[in-house]
């Protein structure tokens, strides 16, 4: 049985169709304020953190390929942002929605059922969390910075004509071998572009400067 609060999302979709403004009166969701953005000495790392901490402002959708290395599990994932609707993160048929008014939902795109709150267990078998493309990526970067055996190496690139900034951190793995963990962020979007670590490989495969209302519902 569908939870009645899904009607909030239905209202959101109605607002989109009528081009109504102000359906959500709360502030646009952002990740961290400048005062709480983590600071590190490594400027290569700081550049990526600053982008991820800035939060999304444009309307866009990024499609990703995710490989969970423990178990060799492949997944399709999507992150969408719309200033009126908030953030939507989907992995397979699981969708997490963070609305601008502070409410959140965990939905099934198969059944259309949504429940209030974020149920991280729905994607835990993939070593993922709902914030992997923003705040969780920052947490991973900070952890790797603490154990890195050298400074990060900065590079730049682009995906679907969207520029990215990257850092590659040298760390020692469980076999005493030095390997790099790489994190890239979209300069203009404020979200992860790619990640390469011992447990996960995440790569953006397409970017569109658009997001549809149905991406913010079950």
C-alpha positions as CSV (number, residue, x, y, z in Angstrom):
1,X,0.0,0.0,0.0
2,X,1.3,3.4,-1.0
3,X,2.1,5.7,1.9
4,X,-0.1,8.8,2.0
5,X,2.8,11.2,2.1
6,X,3.6,10.3,-1.5
7,X,0.9,12.9,-2.2
8,X,3.6,15.5,-1.4
9,X,5.5,14.3,-4.4
10,X,2.4,14.3,-6.5
11,X,2.0,17.9,-5.6
12,X,5.5,18.6,-6.7
13,X,4.9,17.0,-10.1
14,X,1.7,19.1,-10.4
15,X,3.6,22.2,-9.6
16,X,6.1,21.4,-12.4
17,X,3.4,20.8,-14.9
18,X,1.8,24.2,-14.1
19,X,5.1,26.0,-13.9
20,X,4.1,27.3,-10.4
21,X,6.9,28.8,-8.4
22,X,7.2,28.8,-4.6
23,X,5.6,25.3,-4.1
24,X,8.5,24.8,-1.7
25,X,9.3,27.8,0.4
26,X,12.3,26.4,2.1
27,X,15.9,27.1,1.0
28,X,17.4,25.3,-1.9
29,X,19.2,22.2,-0.6
30,X,23.0,22.7,-0.3
31,X,25.6,20.5,1.1
32,X,27.7,22.5,3.5
33,X,28.0,26.1,4.5
34,X,31.4,27.8,3.9
35,X,31.9,27.8,7.7
36,X,31.6,24.0,7.8
37,X,33.4,23.0,4.6
38,X,36.3,20.7,5.6
39,X,39.7,22.2,5.2
40,X,42.9,20.2,4.4
41,X,46.4,21.3,3.7
42,X,46.6,19.4,0.4
43,X,45.3,21.9,-2.2
44,X,44.7,19.2,-4.8
45,X,42.3,17.5,-2.4
46,X,40.8,20.8,-1.2
47,X,39.9,21.8,-4.8
48,X,37.7,18.7,-5.1
49,X,36.2,19.1,-1.6
50,X,35.3,22.7,-2.3
51,X,33.4,21.7,-5.4
52,X,31.5,18.9,-3.7
53,X,30.7,21.1,-0.7
54,X,29.3,23.9,-2.9
55,X,26.1,22.0,-3.6
56,X,24.2,21.8,-6.8
57,X,22.7,24.9,-8.3
58,X,22.0,24.2,-11.9
59,X,19.2,21.9,-13.2
60,X,20.8,18.7,-14.4
61,X,20.8,14.9,-14.5
62,X,24.0,12.7,-14.4
63,X,23.9,9.0,-15.3
64,X,26.6,6.8,-13.8
65,X,27.9,3.3,-14.0
66,X,28.8,1.8,-10.6
67,X,30.9,-1.3,-10.0
68,X,30.9,-2.7,-6.5
69,X,34.2,-4.5,-6.6
70,X,33.4,-6.9,-3.7
71,X,31.1,-9.2,-5.5
72,X,31.7,-7.6,-8.9
73,X,28.2,-6.1,-9.0
74,X,27.3,-3.6,-11.7
75,X,24.6,-1.0,-11.2
76,X,23.2,2.0,-13.1
77,X,22.8,5.1,-11.0
78,X,21.4,8.6,-11.6
79,X,21.7,11.9,-9.7
80,X,19.3,14.7,-10.6
81,X,18.9,18.2,-9.2
82,X,16.2,20.7,-9.8
83,X,16.1,24.0,-7.7
84,X,12.3,23.5,-7.2
85,X,12.3,19.8,-6.4
86,X,15.7,19.1,-4.6
87,X,18.0,16.1,-5.2
88,X,17.1,12.7,-6.5
89,X,19.5,9.8,-6.4
90,X,18.6,6.4,-8.0
91,X,20.3,3.1,-7.9
92,X,18.5,0.4,-9.8
93,X,14.9,0.6,-8.8
94,X,15.6,2.4,-5.5
95,X,15.2,6.2,-5.4
96,X,16.2,8.6,-2.6
97,X,14.6,12.1,-2.7
98,X,15.7,15.1,-0.7
99,X,13.1,17.9,-1.1
100,X,13.9,21.6,-0.6
101,X,11.6,21.8,2.5
102,X,13.8,19.3,4.4
103,X,11.6,16.2,3.9
104,X,13.1,13.0,2.4
105,X,11.7,9.8,0.9
106,X,12.9,6.4,-0.1
107,X,11.0,5.1,-3.2
108,X,10.7,2.1,-5.5
109,X,10.5,3.1,-9.2
110,X,9.0,-0.4,-9.8
111,X,6.0,-0.1,-7.5
112,X,5.8,3.6,-7.1
113,X,5.7,3.2,-3.4
114,X,7.5,5.9,-1.3
115,X,8.2,6.0,2.4
116,X,9.3,9.0,4.5
117,X,12.9,9.1,5.4
118,X,16.1,7.6,3.9
119,X,16.5,3.8,4.1
120,X,20.2,3.3,3.4
121,X,19.9,-0.4,3.7
122,X,18.2,-0.5,0.3
123,X,21.6,0.0,-1.4
124,X,24.0,-1.2,1.3
125,X,24.7,-4.4,-0.7
126,X,26.3,-2.1,-3.3
127,X,28.6,-0.4,-0.8
128,X,26.6,2.8,-1.5
129,X,24.7,5.4,0.4
130,X,22.2,8.0,-0.7
131,X,24.8,10.8,-0.5
132,X,27.6,9.1,-2.3
133,X,27.7,11.8,-5.0
134,X,28.2,14.6,-2.5
135,X,28.8,14.4,1.3
136,X,29.7,10.8,1.5
137,X,32.3,11.4,-1.2
138,X,33.8,14.2,0.9
139,X,33.9,11.8,3.9
140,X,35.8,9.2,1.8
141,X,38.3,11.9,0.6
142,X,39.0,13.1,4.1
143,X,39.6,9.5,5.3
144,X,42.0,8.8,2.5
145,X,43.8,12.1,3.1
146,X,44.5,11.0,6.7
147,X,46.1,7.8,5.5
148,X,47.7,9.0,2.3
149,X,51.5,8.6,2.0
150,X,51.9,11.6,-0.2
151,X,50.2,14.6,-1.7
152,X,47.3,14.3,-4.2
153,X,48.0,14.8,-7.9
154,X,45.6,17.2,-9.6
155,X,44.2,16.7,-13.1
156,X,41.4,18.1,-15.1
157,X,39.1,16.6,-17.8
158,X,35.6,16.8,-19.1
159,X,32.6,14.6,-19.4
160,X,29.7,15.5,-21.8
161,X,31.4,18.9,-22.2
162,X,31.2,19.5,-18.4
163,X,34.7,20.2,-16.9
164,X,35.9,18.1,-14.0
165,X,38.6,18.6,-11.3
166,X,40.3,15.5,-10.0
167,X,42.7,14.4,-7.2
168,X,44.6,11.1,-7.0
169,X,45.8,10.2,-3.5
170,X,48.6,7.6,-2.9
171,X,47.6,5.1,-0.2
172,X,49.0,1.8,1.0
173,X,46.7,-1.1,0.5
174,X,46.3,-4.3,2.7
175,X,49.1,-5.9,0.6
176,X,51.5,-3.1,1.5
177,X,51.4,-1.8,-2.1
178,X,51.0,1.8,-2.9
179,X,47.9,2.5,-5.0
180,X,46.0,5.7,-6.0
181,X,42.5,6.5,-5.0
182,X,41.0,9.0,-7.4
183,X,38.1,11.4,-7.0
184,X,36.7,13.8,-9.6
185,X,34.0,16.4,-9.3
186,X,32.0,18.4,-11.9
187,X,33.1,22.0,-11.6
188,X,29.8,23.5,-12.5
189,X,27.5,20.9,-11.0
190,X,28.8,20.4,-7.5
191,X,28.6,16.6,-7.6
192,X,30.9,13.6,-8.1
193,X,32.1,12.8,-11.6
194,X,34.0,9.7,-10.9
195,X,35.5,7.7,-8.0
196,X,38.1,4.9,-8.0
197,X,38.8,3.2,-4.7
198,X,39.4,-0.3,-3.4
199,X,35.7,-1.1,-3.1
200,X,34.0,1.1,-5.7
201,X,34.4,2.3,-9.2
202,X,32.0,5.1,-10.2
203,X,32.0,6.8,-13.6
204,X,29.7,9.4,-15.0
205,X,28.6,8.4,-18.5
206,X,26.3,11.2,-19.5
207,X,25.2,14.7,-18.4
208,X,22.1,16.6,-19.4
209,X,21.2,20.1,-18.2
210,X,17.7,19.0,-17.6
211,X,15.6,17.2,-15.0
212,X,12.0,15.9,-15.2
213,X,9.4,16.0,-12.4
214,X,9.0,12.3,-12.5
215,X,12.6,11.9,-11.4
216,X,11.5,13.3,-8.0
217,X,8.7,10.7,-7.3
218,X,8.4,7.0,-7.1
